[in-house]
Amino acid sequence: MKVSVEFEDSGLIEEHELEKDPRPGEIINLTVSGVVGQYLVNERFGVQVGNQPSSPVNITVEKVPKD
């Protein structure tokens, strides 16, 4: 599913293809500028219609710091 992703640290907004509907609190892998990183989903926006994922879906994320 196509998701519009806003990166909280930079304000950059990009379209990404995800396998499942992202939920707040989940950690997802995204490829940004050719580098795969882990990101925490902070917010999810979209209208839910029945049991189907909403479309379009917009999320805000922040980079998960490395240990």
N, C-alpha and C positions, 0 to 999 in steps of 0.2 A: 504494500500500500504506500502511496505517496504521502509524505509528511513534510510540512514546512517547519524547519527547525530554526529557532532563534537562539544564538549563543550569547548567554548573559554577559560574559566577560568582554566581548567585542561588539555586540549588537548586530553581528553579521547574521543574515537570514539566508538559508540554503534549502533546496528541495532534496530530500533523501528518500530512498526506497527502503522500507522496513518490512520484515516478514510478518510482524503482528502489530496490533494496536498498542502503542505505548501508554503506560499508566504512570501517574506521578509516583515518585519513590523508586521506580525501576532504574537499574543501570543498564545502558545500552551501548553498543559499540558503533561508532560512526567513523567514516573515513573523511578526513578533512585535509586538503592539500596533499593527498597521497599518504597520509599518516593515520593509522587506526588508533583511536583513543577511546577511553571509557568516559561516558557522560551520564550524569544523574538527571532524570527527567523531573523538573520542578513543577511545571504546570502543563495542562493539556486543555486545548480549546477545540470545540467542534460541537455540532448538534447530533445527538444520538437519535437514530430512527429505528425503532424496534430493536431487534437483536443484532443488527448490522453495525459495523464500525461507522462512525460519522465520517462525512466527507465534505469539505476538506478537513484535515486534522492539522492543527498547529500546536507545537510544543516549545517550551523554553527549557534549555539544558545548561548545566555547568559542568566543567571538566572535573573528573574525579582525580584528586591528587594522588601521585604515586607514593607508596610507603617509603 
